[in-house]
C-alpha cells in the first residue's frame, strides 16, 4: 500500500543528494576563494555524497532495500499516527528536512 510513496521518497532522496554533489563540486572548482577549512572539508563532503549516491543507485537497481525500508517506516508511522495522510506528510517533511540540511552543508562550509 505504501510502496509508491516509498519509491517517491527514495527518488527524492537520490535527487537531493545529486543536487548536493553538484553544489559542492561547483563551490570547490568555481566558487569564491576559500580558506583552509572549505578546501579540506568540501572534498570529504563530496566523497561522502558520492558514496551515498552510489549506494542509493545500486539499491534502486538491485535489492530495493531502501524502498522496503521506506515502506516499513511508513507502515510504522501510519500505525503510530493513526492516519495514512499524517504518515505521508511526515515522510515528505523528513525527506525535505534531510535534503535541506545536505544542501546547506556546502554553503556553511564556504562561509567558514
Gaussian input, Z-matrix of N, CA and C with variables (Angstrom, degrees):
# hf/3-21g

backbone

0 1
 N
 C     1     B1
 C     2     B2     1     A1
 N     3     B3     2     A2     1     D1
 C     4     B4     3     A3     2     D2
 C     5     B5     4     A4     3     D3
 N     6     B6     5     A5     4     D4
 C     7     B7     6     A6     5     D5
 C     8     B8     7     A7     6     D6
 N     9     B9     8     A8     7     D7
 C    10    B10     9     A9     8     D8
 C    11    B11    10    A10     9     D9
 N    12    B12    11    A11    10    D10
 C    13    B13    12    A12    11    D11
 C    14    B14    13    A13    12    D12
 N    15    B15    14    A14    13    D13
 C    16    B16    15    A15    14    D14
 C    17    B17    16    A16    15    D15
 N    18    B18    17    A17    16    D16
 C    19    B19    18    A18    17    D17
 C    20    B20    19    A19    18    D18
 N    21    B21    20    A20    19    D19
 C    22    B22    21    A21    20    D20
 C    23    B23    22    A22    21    D21
 N    24    B24    23    A23    22    D22
 C    25    B25    24    A24    23    D23
 C    26    B26    25    A25    24    D24
 N    27    B27    26    A26    25    D25
 C    28    B28    27    A27    26    D26
 C    29    B29    28    A28    27    D27
 N    30    B30    29    A29    28    D28
 C    31    B31    30    A30    29    D29
 C    32    B32    31    A31    30    D30
 N    33    B33    32    A32    31    D31
 C    34    B34    33    A33    32    D32
 C    35    B35    34    A34    33    D33
 N    36    B36    35    A35    34    D34
 C    37    B37    36    A36    35    D35
 C    38    B38    37    A37    36    D36
 N    39    B39    38    A38    37    D37
 C    40    B40    39    A39    38    D38
 C    41    B41    40    A40    39    D39
 N    42    B42    41    A41    40    D40
 C    43    B43    42    A42    41    D41
 C    44    B44    43    A43    42    D42
 N    45    B45    44    A44    43    D43
 C    46    B46    45    A45    44    D44
 C    47    B47    46    A46    45    D45
 N    48    B48    47    A47    46    D46
 C    49    B49    48    A48    47    D47
 C    50    B50    49    A49    48    D48
 N    51    B51    50    A50    49    D49
 C    52    B52    51    A51    50    D50
 C    53    B53    52    A52    51    D51
 N    54    B54    53    A53    52    D52
 C    55    B55    54    A54    53    D53
 C    56    B56    55    A55    54    D54
 N    57    B57    56    A56    55    D55
 C    58    B58    57    A57    56    D56
 C    59    B59    58    A58    57    D57
 N    60    B60    59    A59    58    D58
 C    61    B61    60    A60    59    D59
 C    62    B62    61    A61    60    D60
 N    63    B63    62    A62    61    D61
 C    64    B64    63    A63    62    D62
 C    65    B65    64    A64    63    D63
 N    66    B66    65    A65    64    D64
 C    67    B67    66    A66    65    D65
 C    68    B68    67    A67    66    D66
 N    69    B69    68    A68    67    D67
 C    70    B70    69    A69    68    D68
 C    71    B71    70    A70    69    D69
 N    72    B72    71    A71    70    D70
 C    73    B73    72    A72    71    D71
 C    74    B74    73    A73    72    D72
 N    75    B75    74    A74    73    D73
 C    76    B76    75    A75    74    D74
 C    77    B77    76    A76    75    D75
 N    78    B78    77    A77    76    D76
 C    79    B79    78    A78    77    D77
 C    80    B80    79    A79    78    D78
 N    81    B81    80    A80    79    D79
 C    82    B82    81    A81    80    D80
 C    83    B83    82    A82    81    D81
 N    84    B84    83    A83    82    D82
 C    85    B85    84    A84    83    D83
 C    86    B86    85    A85    84    D84
 N    87    B87    86    A86    85    D85
 C    88    B88    87    A87    86    D86
 C    89    B89    88    A88    87    D87
 N    90    B90    89    A89    88    D88
 C    91    B91    90    A90    89    D89
 C    92    B92    91    A91    90    D90
 N    93    B93    92    A92    91    D91
 C    94    B94    93    A93    92    D92
 C    95    B95    94    A94    93    D93
 N    96    B96    95    A95    94    D94
 C    97    B97    96    A96    95    D95
 C    98    B98    97    A97    96    D96
 N    99    B99    98    A98    97    D97
 C   100   B100    99    A99    98    D98
 C   101   B101   100   A100    99    D99
 N   102   B102   101   A101   100   D100
 C   103   B103   102   A102   101   D101
 C   104   B104   103   A103   102   D102
 N   105   B105   104   A104   103   D103
 C   106   B106   105   A105   104   D104
 C   107   B107   106   A106   105   D105
 N   108   B108   107   A107   106   D106
 C   109   B109   108   A108   107   D107
 C   110   B110   109   A109   108   D108
 N   111   B111   110   A110   109   D109
 C   112   B112   111   A111   110   D110
 C   113   B113   112   A112   111   D111
 N   114   B114   113   A113   112   D112
 C   115   B115   114   A114   113   D113
 C   116   B116   115   A115   114   D114
 N   117   B117   116   A116   115   D115
 C   118   B118   117   A117   116   D116
 C   119   B119   118   A118   117   D117
 N   120   B120   119   A119   118   D118
 C   121   B121   120   A120   119   D119
 C   122   B122   121   A121   120   D120
 N   123   B123   122   A122   121   D121
 C   124   B124   123   A123   122   D122
 C   125   B125   124   A124   123   D123
 N   126   B126   125   A125   124   D124
 C   127   B127   126   A126   125   D125
 C   128   B128   127   A127   126   D126
 N   129   B129   128   A128   127   D127
 C   130   B130   129   A129   128   D128
 C   131   B131   130   A130   129   D129
 N   132   B132   131   A131   130   D130
 C   133   B133   132   A132   131   D131
 C   134   B134   133   A133   132   D132
 N   135   B135   134   A134   133   D133
 C   136   B136   135   A135   134   D134
 C   137   B137   136   A136   135   D135
 N   138   B138   137   A137   136   D136
 C   139   B139   138   A138   137   D137
 C   140   B140   139   A139   138   D138
 N   141   B141   140   A140   139   D139
 C   142   B142   141   A141   140   D140
 C   143   B143   142   A142   141   D141
 N   144   B144   143   A143   142   D142
 C   145   B145   144   A144   143   D143
 C   146   B146   145   A145   144   D144
 N   147   B147   146   A146   145   D145
 C   148   B148   147   A147   146   D146
 C   149   B149   148   A148   147   D147
 N   150   B150   149   A149   148   D148
 C   151   B151   150   A150   149   D149
 C   152   B152   151   A151   150   D150
 N   153   B153   152   A152   151   D151
 C   154   B154   153   A153   152   D152
 C   155   B155   154   A154   153   D153
 N   156   B156   155   A155   154   D154
 C   157   B157   156   A156   155   D155
 C   158   B158   157   A157   156   D156
 N   159   B159   158   A158   157   D157
 C   160   B160   159   A159   158   D158
 C   161   B161   160   A160   159   D159
 N   162   B162   161   A161   160   D160
 C   163   B163   162   A162   161   D161
 C   164   B164   163   A163   162   D162
 N   165   B165   164   A164   163   D163
 C   166   B166   165   A165   164   D164
 C   167   B167   166   A166   165   D165
 N   168   B168   167   A167   166   D166
 C   169   B169   168   A168   167   D167
 C   170   B170   169   A169   168   D168
 N   171   B171   170   A170   169   D169
 C   172   B172   171   A171   170   D170
 C   173   B173   172   A172   171   D171
 N   174   B174   173   A173   172   D172
 C   175   B175   174   A174   173   D173
 C   176   B176   175   A175   174   D174
 N   177   B177   176   A176   175   D175
 C   178   B178   177   A177   176   D176
 C   179   B179   178   A178   177   D177
 N   180   B180   179   A179   178   D178
 C   181   B181   180   A180   179   D179
 C   182   B182   181   A181   180   D180
 N   183   B183   182   A182   181   D181
 C   184   B184   183   A183   182   D182
 C   185   B185   184   A184   183   D183
 N   186   B186   185   A185   184   D184
 C   187   B187   186   A186   185   D185
 C   188   B188   187   A187   186   D186
 N   189   B189   188   A188   187   D187
 C   190   B190   189   A189   188   D188
 C   191   B191   190   A190   189   D189
 N   192   B192   191   A191   190   D190
 C   193   B193   192   A192   191   D191
 C   194   B194   193   A193   192   D192
 N   195   B195   194   A194   193   D193
 C   196   B196   195   A195   194   D194
 C   197   B197   196   A196   195   D195
 N   198   B198   197   A197   196   D196
 C   199   B199   198   A198   197   D197
 C   200   B200   199   A199   198   D198
 N   201   B201   200   A200   199   D199
 C   202   B202   201   A201   200   D200
 C   203   B203   202   A202   201   D201
 N   204   B204   203   A203   202   D202
 C   205   B205   204   A204   203   D203
 C   206   B206   205   A205   204   D204
 N   207   B207   206   A206   205   D205
 C   208   B208   207   A207   206   D206
 C   209   B209   208   A208   207   D207
 N   210   B210   209   A209   208   D208
 C   211   B211   210   A210   209   D209
 C   212   B212   211   A211   210   D210
 N   213   B213   212   A212   211   D211
 C   214   B214   213   A213   212   D212
 C   215   B215   214   A214   213   D213
 N   216   B216   215   A215   214   D214
 C   217   B217   216   A216   215   D215
 C   218   B218   217   A217   216   D216
 N   219   B219   218   A218   217   D217
 C   220   B220   219   A219   218   D218
 C   221   B221   220   A220   219   D219
 N   222   B222   221   A221   220   D220
 C   223   B223   222   A222   221   D221
 C   224   B224   223   A223   222   D222
 N   225   B225   224   A224   223   D223
 C   226   B226   225   A225   224   D224
 C   227   B227   226   A226   225   D225
 N   228   B228   227   A227   226   D226
 C   229   B229   228   A228   227   D227
 C   230   B230   229   A229   228   D228
 N   231   B231   230   A230   229   D229
 C   232   B232   231   A231   230   D230
 C   233   B233   232   A232   231   D231
 N   234   B234   233   A233   232   D232
 C   235   B235   234   A234   233   D233
 C   236   B236   235   A235   234   D234
 N   237   B237   236   A236   235   D235
 C   238   B238   237   A237   236   D236
 C   239   B239   238   A238   237   D237
 N   240   B240   239   A239   238   D238
 C   241   B241   240   A240   239   D239
 C   242   B242   241   A241   240   D240
 N   243   B243   242   A242   241   D241
 C   244   B244   243   A243   242   D242
 C   245   B245   244   A244   243   D243
 N   246   B246   245   A245   244   D244
 C   247   B247   246   A246   245   D245
 C   248   B248   247   A247   246   D246
 N   249   B249   248   A248   247   D247
 C   250   B250   249   A249   248   D248
 C   251   B251   250   A250   249   D249
 N   252   B252   251   A251   250   D250
 C   253   B253   252   A252   251   D251
 C   254   B254   253   A253   252   D252
 N   255   B255   254   A254   253   D253
 C   256   B256   255   A255   254   D254
 C   257   B257   256   A256   255   D255
 N   258   B258   257   A257   256   D256
 C   259   B259   258   A258   257   D257
 C   260   B260   259   A259   258   D258
 N   261   B261   260   A260   259   D259
 C   262   B262   261   A261   260   D260
 C   263   B263   262   A262   261   D261
 N   264   B264   263   A263   262   D262
 C   265   B265   264   A264   263   D263
 C   266   B266   265   A265   264   D264
 N   267   B267   266   A266   265   D265
 C   268   B268   267   A267   266   D266
 C   269   B269   268   A268   267   D267
 N   270   B270   269   A269   268   D268
 C   271   B271   270   A270   269   D269
 C   272   B272   271   A271   270   D270
 N   273   B273   272   A272   271   D271
 C   274   B274   273   A273   272   D272
 C   275   B275   274   A274   273   D273
 N   276   B276   275   A275   274   D274
 C   277   B277   276   A276   275   D275
 C   278   B278   277   A277   276   D276
 N   279   B279   278   A278   277   D277
 C   280   B280   279   A279   278   D278
 C   281   B281   280   A280   279   D279
 N   282   B282   281   A281   280   D280
 C   283   B283   282   A282   281   D281
 C   284   B284   283   A283   282   D282
 N   285   B285   284   A284   283   D283
 C   286   B286   285   A285   284   D284
 C   287   B287   286   A286   285   D285
 N   288   B288   287   A287   286   D286
 C   289   B289   288   A288   287   D287
 C   290   B290   289   A289   288   D288
 N   291   B291   290   A290   289   D289
 C   292   B292   291   A291   290   D290
 C   293   B293   292   A292   291   D291
 N   294   B294   293   A293   292   D292
 C   295   B295   294   A294   293   D293
 C   296   B296   295   A295   294   D294
 N   297   B297   296   A296   295   D295
 C   298   B298   297   A297   296   D296
 C   299   B299   298   A298   297   D297
 N   300   B300   299   A299   298   D298
 C   301   B301   300   A300   299   D299
 C   302   B302   301   A301   300   D300
 N   303   B303   302   A302   301   D301
 C   304   B304   303   A303   302   D302
 C   305   B305   304   A304   303   D303
 N   306   B306   305   A305   304   D304
 C   307   B307   306   A306   305   D305
 C   308   B308   307   A307   306   D306
 N   309   B309   308   A308   307   D307
 C   310   B310   309   A309   308   D308
 C   311   B311   310   A310   309   D309
 N   312   B312   311   A311   310   D310
 C   313   B313   312   A312   311   D311
 C   314   B314   313   A313   312   D312
 N   315   B315   314   A314   313   D313
 C   316   B316   315   A315   314   D314
 C   317   B317   316   A316   315   D315
 N   318   B318   317   A317   316   D316
 C   319   B319   318   A318   317   D317
 C   320   B320   319   A319   318   D318
 N   321   B321   320   A320   319   D319
 C   322   B322   321   A321   320   D320
 C   323   B323   322   A322   321   D321
 N   324   B324   323   A323   322   D322
 C   325   B325   324   A324   323   D323
 C   326   B326   325   A325   324   D324
 N   327   B327   326   A326   325   D325
 C   328   B328   327   A327   326   D326
 C   329   B329   328   A328   327   D327
 N   330   B330   329   A329   328   D328
 C   331   B331   330   A330   329   D329
 C   332   B332   331   A331   330   D330
 N   333   B333   332   A332   331   D331
 C   334   B334   333   A333   332   D332
 C   335   B335   334   A334   333   D333

   B1=1.4532
   B2=1.5244
   B3=1.3221
   B4=1.4591
   B5=1.5221
   B6=1.3351
   B7=1.4615
   B8=1.5264
   B9=1.3077
   B10=1.4719
   B11=1.5394
   B12=1.3564
   B13=1.4617
   B14=1.5316
   B15=1.3349
   B16=1.4603
   B17=1.5257
   B18=1.3249
   B19=1.4660
   B20=1.5245
   B21=1.3278
   B22=1.4680
   B23=1.5196
   B24=1.3280
   B25=1.4610
   B26=1.5132
   B27=1.3250
   B28=1.4655
   B29=1.5263
   B30=1.3301
   B31=1.4620
   B32=1.5296
   B33=1.3243
   B34=1.4672
   B35=1.5182
   B36=1.3309
   B37=1.4670
   B38=1.5269
   B39=1.3287
   B40=1.4606
   B41=1.5286
   B42=1.3218
   B43=1.4653
   B44=1.5221
   B45=1.3295
   B46=1.4615
   B47=1.5254
   B48=1.3202
   B49=1.4609
   B50=1.5274
   B51=1.3281
   B52=1.4703
   B53=1.5264
   B54=1.3245
   B55=1.4691
   B56=1.5276
   B57=1.3138
   B58=1.4614
   B59=1.5217
   B60=1.3276
   B61=1.4625
   B62=1.5207
   B63=1.3211
   B64=1.4668
   B65=1.5233
   B66=1.3125
   B67=1.4700
   B68=1.5246
   B69=1.3326
   B70=1.4674
   B71=1.5238
   B72=1.3196
   B73=1.4693
   B74=1.5255
   B75=1.3286
   B76=1.4665
   B77=1.5326
   B78=1.3252
   B79=1.4605
   B80=1.5247
   B81=1.3244
   B82=1.4621
   B83=1.5277
   B84=1.3310
   B85=1.4632
   B86=1.5266
   B87=1.3279
   B88=1.4622
   B89=1.5234
   B90=1.3145
   B91=1.4584
   B92=1.5163
   B93=1.3166
   B94=1.4657
   B95=1.5305
   B96=1.3253
   B97=1.4665
   B98=1.5280
   B99=1.3056
   B100=1.4532
   B101=1.5231
   B102=1.3124
   B103=1.4545
   B104=1.5200
   B105=1.3168
   B106=1.4608
   B107=1.5228
   B108=1.3165
   B109=1.4691
   B110=1.5248
   B111=1.3394
   B112=1.4711
   B113=1.5276
   B114=1.3258
   B115=1.4616
   B116=1.5259
   B117=1.3111
   B118=1.4608
   B119=1.5310
   B120=1.3325
   B121=1.4715
   B122=1.5321
   B123=1.3315
   B124=1.4721
   B125=1.5302
   B126=1.3423
   B127=1.4707
   B128=1.5284
   B129=1.3166
   B130=1.4606
   B131=1.5242
   B132=1.3219
   B133=1.4642
   B134=1.5311
   B135=1.3383
   B136=1.4608
   B137=1.5290
   B138=1.3222
   B139=1.4620
   B140=1.5191
   B141=1.3238
   B142=1.4632
   B143=1.5262
   B144=1.3177
   B145=1.4595
   B146=1.5256
   B147=1.3349
   B148=1.4675
   B149=1.5265
   B150=1.3314
   B151=1.4621
   B152=1.5319
   B153=1.3316
   B154=1.4683
   B155=1.5266
   B156=1.3380
   B157=1.4656
   B158=1.5236
   B159=1.3287
   B160=1.4673
   B161=1.5192
   B162=1.3180
   B163=1.4588
   B164=1.5263
   B165=1.3237
   B166=1.4688
   B167=1.5229
   B168=1.3219
   B169=1.4671
   B170=1.5240
   B171=1.3249
   B172=1.4659
   B173=1.5202
   B174=1.3071
   B175=1.4586
   B176=1.5227
   B177=1.3306
   B178=1.4646
   B179=1.5299
   B180=1.3275
   B181=1.4584
   B182=1.5259
   B183=1.3250
   B184=1.4582
   B185=1.5106
   B186=1.3072
   B187=1.4614
   B188=1.5198
   B189=1.2956
   B190=1.4728
   B191=1.5306
   B192=1.3102
   B193=1.4646
   B194=1.5279
   B195=1.3349
   B196=1.4605
   B197=1.5304
   B198=1.3215
   B199=1.4710
   B200=1.5234
   B201=1.3356
   B202=1.4683
   B203=1.5257
   B204=1.3305
   B205=1.4698
   B206=1.5215
   B207=1.3369
   B208=1.4632
   B209=1.5300
   B210=1.3401
   B211=1.4613
   B212=1.5239
   B213=1.3349
   B214=1.4755
   B215=1.5245
   B216=1.3333
   B217=1.4549
   B218=1.5281
   B219=1.3204
   B220=1.4643
   B221=1.5258
   B222=1.3255
   B223=1.4698
   B224=1.5222
   B225=1.3221
   B226=1.4706
   B227=1.5229
   B228=1.3384
   B229=1.4557
   B230=1.5222
   B231=1.3279
   B232=1.4693
   B233=1.5247
   B234=1.3229
   B235=1.4620
   B236=1.5241
   B237=1.3259
   B238=1.4618
   B239=1.5287
   B240=1.3267
   B241=1.4668
   B242=1.5274
   B243=1.3240
   B244=1.4560
   B245=1.5171
   B246=1.3156
   B247=1.4645
   B248=1.5168
   B249=1.3123
   B250=1.4727
   B251=1.5223
   B252=1.3023
   B253=1.4690
   B254=1.5254
   B255=1.3327
   B256=1.4628
   B257=1.5270
   B258=1.3257
   B259=1.4650
   B260=1.5261
   B261=1.3263
   B262=1.4674
   B263=1.5296
   B264=1.3233
   B265=1.4659
   B266=1.5258
   B267=1.3262
   B268=1.4521
   B269=1.5239
   B270=1.3386
   B271=1.4623
   B272=1.5269
   B273=1.3247
   B274=1.4676
   B275=1.5273
   B276=1.3195
   B277=1.4705
   B278=1.5230
   B279=1.3305
   B280=1.4664
   B281=1.5263
   B282=1.3316
   B283=1.4666
   B284=1.5222
   B285=1.3256
   B286=1.4697
   B287=1.5220
   B288=1.3274
   B289=1.4644
   B290=1.5271
   B291=1.3200
   B292=1.4702
   B293=1.5268
   B294=1.3313
   B295=1.4607
   B296=1.5172
   B297=1.3190
   B298=1.4607
   B299=1.5230
   B300=1.3159
   B301=1.4689
   B302=1.5222
   B303=1.3463
   B304=1.4675
   B305=1.5196
   B306=1.3190
   B307=1.4643
   B308=1.5245
   B309=1.3157
   B310=1.4658
   B311=1.5287
   B312=1.3242
   B313=1.4623
   B314=1.5372
   B315=1.3447
   B316=1.4693
   B317=1.5335
   B318=1.3278
   B319=1.4613
   B320=1.5258
   B321=1.3251
   B322=1.4627
   B323=1.5326
   B324=1.3326
   B325=1.4623
   B326=1.5263
   B327=1.3096
   B328=1.4626
   B329=1.5319
   B330=1.3201
   B331=1.4628
   B332=1.5292
   B333=1.3209
   B334=1.4693
   B335=1.5093
   A1=111.28
   A2=116.52
   A3=119.69
   A4=112.79
   A5=117.17
   A6=118.43
   A7=111.99
   A8=117.92
   A9=120.16
   A10=111.81
   A11=119.48
   A12=118.01
   A13=112.60
   A14=116.78
   A15=119.55
   A16=110.50
   A17=117.64
   A18=121.04
   A19=110.36
   A20=116.72
   A21=119.71
   A22=111.18
   A23=117.00
   A24=120.69
   A25=112.02
   A26=117.22
   A27=120.70
   A28=110.87
   A29=117.57
   A30=120.64
   A31=111.35
   A32=117.22
   A33=120.08
   A34=110.28
   A35=117.10
   A36=121.49
   A37=109.84
   A38=117.09
   A39=121.26
   A40=111.06
   A41=117.71
   A42=120.76
   A43=112.26
   A44=117.55
   A45=120.18
   A46=110.93
   A47=117.07
   A48=120.37
   A49=110.34
   A50=117.54
   A51=120.86
   A52=110.66
   A53=117.14
   A54=120.28
   A55=110.58
   A56=116.70
   A57=120.61
   A58=110.89
   A59=116.58
   A60=120.15
   A61=111.09
   A62=117.32
   A63=120.92
   A64=110.83
   A65=117.21
   A66=120.94
   A67=110.34
   A68=116.76
   A69=120.34
   A70=111.60
   A71=116.55
   A72=120.00
   A73=109.91
   A74=117.03
   A75=120.04
   A76=110.50
   A77=117.26
   A78=120.20
   A79=111.19
   A80=117.07
   A81=119.43
   A82=111.56
   A83=117.26
   A84=119.70
   A85=114.25
   A86=117.60
   A87=119.91
   A88=114.08
   A89=117.65
   A90=121.12
   A91=111.97
   A92=115.62
   A93=119.89
   A94=110.11
   A95=117.25
   A96=119.55
   A97=110.28
   A98=114.67
   A99=118.63
   A100=110.55
   A101=114.32
   A102=120.02
   A103=110.77
   A104=115.20
   A105=120.32
   A106=112.84
   A107=118.20
   A108=120.73
   A109=111.05
   A110=120.45
   A111=118.74
   A112=112.47
   A113=116.69
   A114=120.50
   A115=110.73
   A116=117.41
   A117=122.06
   A118=112.30
   A119=116.88
   A120=120.87
   A121=113.86
   A122=118.55
   A123=119.50
   A124=112.58
   A125=120.38
   A126=118.14
   A127=113.26
   A128=117.43
   A129=120.11
   A130=109.75
   A131=116.61
   A132=120.53
   A133=111.00
   A134=117.30
   A135=120.10
   A136=110.83
   A137=117.25
   A138=120.35
   A139=111.72
   A140=116.39
   A141=120.51
   A142=111.00
   A143=116.43
   A144=120.73
   A145=111.30
   A146=116.66
   A147=120.10
   A148=109.74
   A149=117.21
   A150=120.73
   A151=110.72
   A152=117.46
   A153=121.25
   A154=111.64
   A155=116.70
   A156=119.21
   A157=111.34
   A158=116.76
   A159=119.63
   A160=110.16
   A161=116.03
   A162=120.41
   A163=111.07
   A164=117.65
   A165=121.51
   A166=111.71
   A167=116.69
   A168=119.88
   A169=110.59
   A170=116.81
   A171=118.38
   A172=110.93
   A173=116.80
   A174=120.06
   A175=111.04
   A176=117.19
   A177=120.35
   A178=110.56
   A179=116.91
   A180=120.63
   A181=110.72
   A182=115.92
   A183=120.79
   A184=114.52
   A185=116.39
   A186=121.20
   A187=115.18
   A188=117.52
   A189=122.73
   A190=112.42
   A191=115.68
   A192=120.35
   A193=111.33
   A194=116.63
   A195=119.59
   A196=110.85
   A197=116.84
   A198=120.00
   A199=110.00
   A200=116.60
   A201=119.83
   A202=110.66
   A203=117.06
   A204=120.15
   A205=111.26
   A206=116.54
   A207=120.02
   A208=110.13
   A209=117.46
   A210=120.75
   A211=110.91
   A212=116.57
   A213=119.61
   A214=111.44
   A215=116.16
   A216=120.00
   A217=110.40
   A218=117.38
   A219=120.54
   A220=111.11
   A221=117.19
   A222=119.97
   A223=111.44
   A224=117.11
   A225=120.30
   A226=111.39
   A227=116.42
   A228=119.64
   A229=110.77
   A230=115.93
   A231=119.19
   A232=110.39
   A233=117.82
   A234=121.11
   A235=111.22
   A236=116.68
   A237=120.53
   A238=112.33
   A239=116.28
   A240=119.97
   A241=113.10
   A242=116.68
   A243=120.07
   A244=116.28
   A245=118.22
   A246=121.04
   A247=109.48
   A248=115.48
   A249=120.71
   A250=110.58
   A251=116.32
   A252=120.89
   A253=110.96
   A254=117.08
   A255=120.72
   A256=111.20
   A257=115.98
   A258=119.23
   A259=110.74
   A260=117.02
   A261=120.26
   A262=111.39
   A263=116.47
   A264=119.42
   A265=111.06
   A266=116.87
   A267=120.11
   A268=111.04
   A269=117.74
   A270=120.82
   A271=110.49
   A272=116.70
   A273=120.23
   A274=110.61
   A275=116.56
   A276=120.46
   A277=111.06
   A278=116.80
   A279=120.32
   A280=111.38
   A281=117.17
   A282=120.62
   A283=110.42
   A284=116.83
   A285=120.06
   A286=111.81
   A287=117.81
   A288=120.82
   A289=110.52
   A290=116.84
   A291=120.08
   A292=109.98
   A293=117.56
   A294=120.58
   A295=112.11
   A296=116.83
   A297=120.61
   A298=112.11
   A299=116.63
   A300=119.90
   A301=110.15
   A302=116.38
   A303=119.15
   A304=111.59
   A305=116.88
   A306=120.36
   A307=110.97
   A308=117.85
   A309=121.48
   A310=112.42
   A311=118.03
   A312=120.21
   A313=113.07
   A314=120.67
   A315=118.16
   A316=112.99
   A317=116.80
   A318=119.53
   A319=110.95
   A320=116.27
   A321=120.38
   A322=110.72
   A323=115.68
   A324=118.44
   A325=111.72
   A326=117.59
   A327=119.89
   A328=111.93
   A329=117.45
   A330=120.32
   A331=112.58
   A332=117.11
   A333=120.05
   A334=111.77
   D1=-36.37
   D2=-178.21
   D3=-102.15
   D4=17.79
   D5=-176.34
   D6=-71.26
   D7=-39.53
   D8=-179.02
   D9=-65.01
   D10=-48.45
   D11=175.50
   D12=-62.55
   D13=-31.89
   D14=177.89
   D15=-66.10
   D16=-40.01
   D17=176.70
   D18=-63.13
   D19=-43.43
   D20=178.06
   D21=-62.22
   D22=-40.60
   D23=177.56
   D24=-63.77
   D25=-41.37
   D26=179.07
   D27=-66.42
   D28=-41.01
   D29=177.52
   D30=-66.98
   D31=-39.39
   D32=177.82
   D33=-62.73
   D34=-41.72
   D35=177.64
   D36=-60.07
   D37=-43.77
   D38=-179.90
   D39=-65.08
   D40=-43.02
   D41=180.00
   D42=-66.73
   D43=-39.37
   D44=177.44
   D45=-67.17
   D46=-35.94
   D47=176.20
   D48=-65.92
   D49=-40.49
   D50=177.44
   D51=-63.97
   D52=-40.67
   D53=178.03
   D54=-62.69
   D55=-38.72
   D56=177.69
   D57=-62.74
   D58=-42.15
   D59=179.44
   D60=-64.22
   D61=-42.70
   D62=179.41
   D63=-62.42
   D64=-43.93
   D65=179.36
   D66=-63.76
   D67=-42.78
   D68=-179.25
   D69=-64.19
   D70=-44.40
   D71=179.40
   D72=-64.00
   D73=-42.27
   D74=178.39
   D75=-59.82
   D76=-48.64
   D77=-179.22
   D78=-62.53
   D79=-38.75
   D80=-176.63
   D81=-67.82
   D82=-42.75
   D83=-175.30
   D84=-93.99
   D85=-33.87
   D86=-172.44
   D87=-119.71
   D88=-1.10
   D89=-176.75
   D90=-72.84
   D91=176.11
   D92=178.49
   D93=-64.83
   D94=164.30
   D95=178.23
   D96=-54.48
   D97=140.93
   D98=-173.35
   D99=-125.45
   D100=161.29
   D101=177.93
   D102=-86.05
   D103=-165.08
   D104=-176.54
   D105=-72.82
   D106=-35.82
   D107=-177.07
   D108=-65.01
   D109=-51.33
   D110=177.22
   D111=-63.29
   D112=-35.24
   D113=-179.51
   D114=-64.00
   D115=-32.33
   D116=179.56
   D117=-89.22
   D118=-41.02
   D119=-172.12
   D120=-83.15
   D121=-31.56
   D122=-179.82
   D123=-61.12
   D124=-44.41
   D125=176.55
   D126=-62.88
   D127=-34.82
   D128=176.33
   D129=-64.52
   D130=-44.90
   D131=178.55
   D132=-63.77
   D133=-39.57
   D134=178.07
   D135=-64.43
   D136=-39.85
   D137=177.24
   D138=-63.27
   D139=-42.45
   D140=177.06
   D141=-62.83
   D142=-40.32
   D143=-179.73
   D144=-67.51
   D145=-41.67
   D146=177.32
   D147=-62.61
   D148=-42.33
   D149=177.59
   D150=-58.78
   D151=-45.01
   D152=178.61
   D153=-63.27
   D154=-39.42
   D155=179.63
   D156=-66.75
   D157=-44.17
   D158=179.33
   D159=-62.63
   D160=-42.76
   D161=178.92
   D162=-62.90
   D163=-42.68
   D164=179.77
   D165=-67.00
   D166=-44.31
   D167=-179.01
   D168=-65.47
   D169=-44.32
   D170=-179.98
   D171=-65.23
   D172=-32.93
   D173=178.55
   D174=-71.11
   D175=-36.79
   D176=178.74
   D177=-69.21
   D178=-34.86
   D179=-179.88
   D180=-78.84
   D181=-42.28
   D182=-171.21
   D183=-89.98
   D184=-110.56
   D185=-168.49
   D186=-79.08
   D187=-8.30
   D188=176.41
   D189=58.14
   D190=37.47
   D191=-179.26
   D192=-67.37
   D193=-36.28
   D194=-178.62
   D195=-63.89
   D196=-41.37
   D197=178.36
   D198=-65.14
   D199=-40.08
   D200=176.98
   D201=-64.19
   D202=-39.47
   D203=177.18
   D204=-63.99
   D205=-43.96
   D206=178.40
   D207=-62.77
   D208=-39.25
   D209=-180.00
   D210=-64.58
   D211=-46.23
   D212=178.03
   D213=-62.79
   D214=-39.63
   D215=178.93
   D216=-63.52
   D217=-43.15
   D218=177.69
   D219=-62.99
   D220=-39.68
   D221=177.55
   D222=-62.55
   D223=-43.46
   D224=178.37
   D225=-64.38
   D226=-43.16
   D227=179.19
   D228=-64.10
   D229=-38.99
   D230=179.12
   D231=-63.33
   D232=-40.22
   D233=176.65
   D234=-65.42
   D235=-40.84
   D236=-177.06
   D237=-73.77
   D238=-39.65
   D239=-174.86
   D240=-91.90
   D241=-16.08
   D242=174.94
   D243=91.47
   D244=-22.70
   D245=-177.97
   D246=-131.98
   D247=146.21
   D248=177.28
   D249=-67.09
   D250=-37.66
   D251=-179.43
   D252=-59.14
   D253=-43.04
   D254=-179.89
   D255=-65.29
   D256=-38.46
   D257=178.20
   D258=-65.25
   D259=-40.32
   D260=179.40
   D261=-68.05
   D262=-38.45
   D263=176.72
   D264=-64.67
   D265=-39.23
   D266=177.95
   D267=-66.00
   D268=-39.56
   D269=176.70
   D270=-62.13
   D271=-44.47
   D272=179.30
   D273=-62.52
   D274=-44.24
   D275=179.95
   D276=-63.19
   D277=-46.60
   D278=-178.13
   D279=-64.98
   D280=-40.22
   D281=179.26
   D282=-64.27
   D283=-44.19
   D284=179.56
   D285=-70.07
   D286=-35.30
   D287=178.86
   D288=-65.97
   D289=-46.67
   D290=178.67
   D291=-64.45
   D292=-42.52
   D293=177.55
   D294=-62.95
   D295=-40.13
   D296=178.05
   D297=-63.50
   D298=-40.87
   D299=178.08
   D300=-66.28
   D301=-42.21
   D302=178.22
   D303=-61.28
   D304=-40.24
   D305=-179.77
   D306=-72.60
   D307=-29.42
   D308=-179.22
   D309=-72.98
   D310=-27.88
   D311=-175.21
   D312=-58.12
   D313=-47.11
   D314=178.12
   D315=-61.79
   D316=-36.49
   D317=178.08
   D318=-65.17
   D319=-41.88
   D320=178.50
   D321=-64.93
   D322=-41.95
   D323=178.97
   D324=-63.28
   D325=-35.12
   D326=179.47
   D327=-70.29
   D328=-22.83
   D329=178.99
   D330=-81.16
   D331=-17.53
   D332=-177.11
   D333=-76.93

